[in-house]
Amino acid sequence: MAVDREHVLRSAAALLTRKSTATMDEVAKAAGISRATLHRQFAGRDALVRALEALGIAECEAALDAARLDEGPAREAVRRLVTEIQPAAGLLAFLYGENQLWEGDQDDGWLRLDTRIGALFVRGQQGGEFRIDLSPVWLTEALYGLIASCAWAAQDGRVAANDFTHMIVELLLGGALRREDS
């Protein structure tokens, strides 16, 4: 029987997001496979986390491509980005909170993601859409945090997954949009 590697990774991300101390036995159980099968796929936790990182970055980069960040108003590009990234939100939530990824060498993918999203916020600031008192780095981090928080809340059934884009975009842009002086 062939093992669906992506299913294993998504199951691992869902479990590890809420239980960071989960054992490889628990990961295998969550994925519906034996521990031996899991170990044939991933030599240990580090290999599993690195595979999750690679999948998460690849999916986030694909979402950035699909969102066409350079087209139209920046606020609409943010909306498209959040919509496109929703299928990868669980992976992003795991990666955002996984301390192991920040202790050693980081995948260059994080820099690529940060650069592309930061450039979107710069474009919005230069076009007068977004506040200039909030740095693009902070807006990027805030976006990651909102995506992760919404993914966790949706996974736990505390918010409706159908409201994912609306909740994130309205909160982020409601605080990031430039206000006219009164």
N, C-alpha and C positions, 0 to 999 in steps of 0.2 A: 504494500500500500504506500503510495507516494504521500509525502508530508507536504502540506500547503504551507510553505515558509512564511508567506505574508500573513496567513491566519495565525500562525504561531507568534509572529512578531506583534500583531495587533492585540492578541490575547495577553501577551506579556506586558505590553504597554498599559493596557487597561488595568491589569492587576497591580503592576509596579507603581502606577500613578497614585493609587490609594493605599498601597502597602509596600513601601520602599524596602522593607526588610524581608519580603517574600523569598522563600528558598527556591532553588531550581526545581525541587519536587512540586512546590505549589504552582510554579509557572507551567510545568508540564501538565499538571492536573487542569489548570485553567484553559490550556490549549487543547485538552482532550487527547493527549499523547502520553506515552510513558517517559520516565526520566531518561532512560537509555536512548530513546528516539531524540529527545531534546538535546542530549549531549552529543549525539552524532551530528546534529545541526550546528550546535554552538558549544565549544569546548568548555566554556564556563560563563560566569556572569559578565565578565568584561567583554567577551566576544558577543554576547547577547546585546549588551548595551550599545556596543559599537555598531552592530547591525541595525538596531533601532535608530541610532543616530543617522546612519547612511540612508535608511528608508525615509525617515522624517525629513531630512534635508532635501532629498530628491523630490518628495511630494510637495514640500513647501516651494521649492524652485519652480516646479511645474505649475503650481497655483499662481505664483507671481507672473509667470509667462502668460497664463490664460487670462489673468486680470488686466493685461495691457496697461501697465502702470503709467505709461507715457501719453496715453490718449485721454482727451477730454479734461474736464475739471478734476482737480486732485481729489476733491471730496467724493466724486463718483468712482474714481480709481480705488479709493479706500474701500468703498462699498463693494466693488467687484472683487477686490482682494479678499475681504472677509468671506464673501460668498464662496469664492473658489477654494479657500483654505479650509472650509468647514470639514470636508472629508478627512483631512489630515490633522484636525484639531486635537484629537486624542493623542496622537503621536507627539505633536508639538507640546501639549500639556506635560507629557512625561519628560520630554527632553528639557523643557524649560525648568523643571524642578529637579532634575537628576544631577546631584552634586558631583558624581563621578566624572561627568563630562567636563567639568570646570577645573579639575585637579591636575590634569596633565596636558598633553598636546590636544588642541582643539582641531576639529575638522575645518578646513578652509571654507566649507559651506556656510558656517555661521557668519563669517565675514561677508560672504556674498549676499546672504539674506539681509543682514544689517545694512549693507551699502545700498542695496536696491530699495528697501523700504525707507531708509533715511533720505534717499534722493527724492522719493515721492513727497515726503513731508517738506523738504527744502523747496520743491516745486510749488507746493501749496502755500508756503510762506512767501515766496517770491511773487506769487500771483495774487497775494492779498487775501487768500482764503483762510489761512490758518494763523493763529497767534504767533508772534515772533518772540515772545518772552519764554516760550517752552522750546527747548532744543530738539532738533530732529532725533537725537539719540534718545532723549527721554520719551518722545512720542512713540518711537519704535519699541522701546521697552514696555511702555504702557499698552501698546497694541498686543504684544506678546502676552502680557499679563492678563488682559481682558479675554483673549482667545483661550488661554489656559483655564482661567476661572470659569468661563462659560462652558467649556468642554467638560470640566469636572462636574459642574452643576447639572448639565444635561445628562451626563453619564449616571448621576445619582438620582435622576428624575425630579430634581428640584426646580428645573425650568424646562420649558418646552424647546426641544431641538429646532423646531420650525421657526422659533424666534431668534435663533443664533445671530444672524446678520443684523437684524434690527437692534437687538440689545447692545451689541458691541459697537456698532457704528454710531448709534444715537448717543451712547455714553461718551465714547471717545471724541466724536466731533462736536457734541454739545459742550465739551470743555475745551476743545481745540480751536473752534471757529473764532475768528476775529470778530469782536463786537464793535459796533459803531459807537463812537463817543456820544453820550447823551447830554 
